[in-house]
Amino acid sequence: MKSLTVYTVYKKLKAFNKRKAAGLDKVPCKLLRISAEIVAPLLTQILNKTISTSIFPTDWKLARVTPIFKK
């Protein structure tokens, strides 16, 4: 897999819907959008290290699933 660029991560952060709820990390999407310029270089380093070592943090493997009843 190719490594990510700061620009790619920055564009993805800016594309977040600011009305979406925070995930398990409790970081609001609006905050990530606002701080994209500062966060993107650091997040790019973390993501590239994760990709190159193929070691993903356990917390990244968690999800909150809410079943919705359908008639």
Secondary structure, DSSP 8 states (H G I E B T S, - for coil): -----HHHHHHHHHTS-TTS---TT---HHHHHHTHHHHHHHHHHHHHHHHHHT---GGGG----------
